[in-house]
Amino acid sequence: MRIAGIAVAAIALAHLPAAMALDAAVVLVVAGCLMVAVMLAQRGGLYSLVLSRIGDGLCFLALGLVPSSALLAAGLLEWLRGMQW
């Protein structure tokens, strides 16, 4: 799973313009460092449970927002505005 995440990030970086690729690479490095810090901190008992619940909440939020965001990114509103009612 981690290798797939790295592959997706590498492919995304390869398709970005040079100026954006550097910014995206910095963001990915910072996100990776944050993930390592959270994984190391997750060794404790109750703290681990709290982080797990935060992760569950973020997953629930992503599952709720991704479909509507995809429709908006695909231009659904512009398509609906262009229809003759």
N, C-alpha and C positions, 0 to 999 in steps of 0.2 A: 504494500500500500504506500509506503514511503517512497519507494522508487517510482511509482506511478505519479505521485505528487511532484517529485523532482523533474520527471520527464515532461509533465504538463507545463511546469514553470519554465523549463528550458525551451520548449517549443514556442510558448507565448513570448519569451524574450527574443527569440530568433526572428519573429515576425514583426517586432516593433521597430520604429525608426530609431536611429542611433541616439538621439537626445533623450527619447523616452525610455530606451532600454537601460540607460545608466540609472535613471531615477527608479525604474521598476526593480532593478537589481539591488539598489540600496534598500528599498522597501522590503524586498524578499529576505535580504540578509538580516534586517532588524526583526522581521517577523520570525525568522528562524531562531535568532538569539532569544527572543521572548518565549518561544515554544520550548527551547531547551531549559530556560530558567523555570518555567512552569512544571516541566516534567521532573526536574530535580526537586522542586518544592513539594511535589505530590507524594513524596514518600511518607509523610505524616498521616495519621489516622483521620481525625475530624477535618483537618484542612483539606485532605484529599477528597473527602465527601463534599465539602463546599465547592471545590473546584469542579467536581463531577456534576453537581447540580447547575453550576454556572454554564458548563458545557452543554448540558441538556437544554437549558433555556435558550442558548444561542442557536443550537440546532433547530429547536422548535421555531424560533424567530426566522431563521433562514428558510425553513420549509414553508413558512407562511408568506414570505416576501418574494422568493425567487420566481414563482409562476407569474405573479402580477408584474414584477420587474421585467421578465422576459417578454410579456405581451406589450408593455410600454416601449421596450427597446426595439421591438419588431415594428413599431409604428401603428399600433392598433388605434390610438386616438386620432391620428391623422386620417387613417382609413375610414373610421366612423364619421369624421367631420366631412369627408368628401362624398359620403353617400347621399343620395337624394331621398329624403323622407317624405 
